[in-house]
Amino acid sequence: MTRDFSNLTKDKDADQPEETRWEGRFITAKTRGRWEYVGRARGIRAAAIIAIDEDADGTRHVILVSQYRVPLSRFSLEIPAGLVGDDDGGEGEQAAEAAARELEEETGYRADTLEVLGEFYSSPGMVSECFTLLRATGLTKVGKGGGLEDETINVHRVALRDLADFVADWRAAGHAVDVRIGMLLTPEYLGEKLR
């Protein structure tokens, strides 16, 4: 079935010139007509990983991370993610390369398979950044994770059947939950039905 999206109407400010108001190392504040938003500087993109680990008995787990997020003033539960091509000389880095690197740095797991699920936007009314979502399977624990020297990342291996309760308990403790965690409650993104 082919759907017709040709009758969509653009916002009245869509064709206004984009103006840069401030640019930092990683983000740029911009305006276009009445809109104010931020984007990644230098065309940097992001990769986010749904990492699925499986026990010998078939029990499936998702690998999550948490870290203190200064803009939120609290800990946030997230899927592993990171910037693509943010290091000097890394301009040609592909999303799958960055995902493999970030998965190992943040969680200590290496994946046999990384499947691209598409590009997504987390807060399109305020942020122009998109991220490539990948599913990692065939995981092997190769390190402790926790991120780079200046990062303090906590790793959580959660059985999929317990995920909703884990998220509810996390939220009840007063912590933040990244919107991408909601994708984990959708079987299509996990690759099959929950067990």
N, C-alpha and C positions, 0 to 999 in steps of 0.2 A: 504494500500500500504506500503510495506517495502522497504526502501531505503538502498542501499549498500554503505557503507563508508569504505570498507576494502582496497581501493586502495590509501589511503592518504599517503603522504610521510613526515616523520619527518624531522625537521631541523637538520643540520649536528652536532650541538652542544647539541642536546637533551640528549645524554647519558653521557655528561661530568659531573664531580662531581660538586655539588653545594657548593659554598664557601660563608661563612658569612663574610662580610667586616666590618660591624658595626651593633650593636643592641642597640636599645633604649627600652623604656617602651612599646611602641605600634607598632613600625615598625623596620624592619630589612633590611639592604642593602645587596644584594647578587650578586654574579656573577656565571655564568655557561658558560664556553667557552668565546665567544665574547659578550655575553649578560650581561647587568647590569640591575637590577630591584630591587624593594622593595616588601616586603610582611609584613603581620601583624606578630608581635612577639607572641610567645606562642600559635600559632594556633588560635588566635582570629579571628572570622568571623564577618560579618555584616548582619543586617536585614534592608530592605527598604520597606516602606509601601505606597501603593496607597490607600489613604483613601477617600472613596466616601460617601458623605452625601446627603440626599434627603429631599426636602421640601414636605409638605403635597400635593402640587399641582403636584408633580412628577419632579420638576426641580432638576437636579442633580448638585452637586458641588464637587470639589476636594479640599482637605485640603493640602495646601503647606506651607512650612516654608522658611524663609530666615534668613541668619546670615552673619556676616562679616567673611570671610575666609582669614586668614593671608597669606597663600601661594599664593593667587590670588591678594591680596591687594585691595579687593573690596567685596561687598555683593554678595551672591550667592543665587539664587532661587532653591529650592530643594524639593523633597518629604521627609517626615519624615523618619529618619533612625538612626541607632545607632549600637553599637557593641554588639555582643553576648558573654556573659561570660567574660566580661572585668573586673568585680569587683572581688576582692579576695573572693574565695569560690564559684564563679559563673561558674566554669569550665563546669558543666553539664547542663547549661542553654540551652534550645532549642530556635530555631529562632522565633517561634511563641510567646514564653514567652517574649523574648527580644522585639519583635515588639509591643506587647501589652503595655509593660512598656514604651518604647520609644514614642509611639503614645500619651499616656497620659501625659508624662513629657513634650514633645515638643509642643503638640497642645492643650492639655486639653480635648481631646476626648477619649472615651472608645468605643470599637467595640464589637458588639454582635458576629460577625463572622470574623475570619481571615483565608483566603484561601491562601495556598502556591502556587505560580505560577511558581516556579523553581529557579535555581541558575543561576546567570549571572556574567559577568566580565566586569568592566567598562572601563579599559584601559589595555588590556592583553599584549601589547607590552612593558609595563613598570611596571605594578603592578600585582602581583600574586593573590591578594585578590579577593575573590568571595563574592557576597552577595546573600542572599535569598530574593526574592521579594515576598511580600504578598499583597493581596487585603483585605482591611478592609471595612466592611459594617455594617449597623445597628448602626450608630454612635450616641452617647449621649454625650453632652457637660457636663463634670464633674469638670472642672477646667479652669484656665486661660491659661495654657500652658506656653511657654517661656523657658522651659528647667530647668536645675538645677541652683543652686545659682551662679555658675561661668559661666553660659551660658547666652547669650542674643539672644534669638530666637524670630523672628516675625512670627505670624501666619496669613495666607491668606486663606480665603474661597472664591473660585472662581467658578462661574457657568461654567460648561463644555462648554456651547455654547459661552462663552466669553474667553476661555482659550487661544486660538491662539493670540487674540488681547492683552490679559494681558501679555503674554510672549514677544510679540513684543514691547510693551510699556516698559517693564522691561529692555529689551536689549537696547532699544533706550536711556534709562536713564543712560547707561554705566555700568550696572550691569552684573554679570556672570549668566549663566544658566547651571545647572547640566544636563548631558546627559540623565539622567533618566526621565527628563521632557518630552523628545521626546516620551517615551512610553505612556504618557497620551494622545497623539494625535492619538493613535491606539485603535480603539474600542474593540479589543479582550482583551486588558489588563484592560479595564474599565468594562468589563463584559457584555456589550451590545452596541448597536448603540448610538451615541450621540443624545440627544434630544434638 
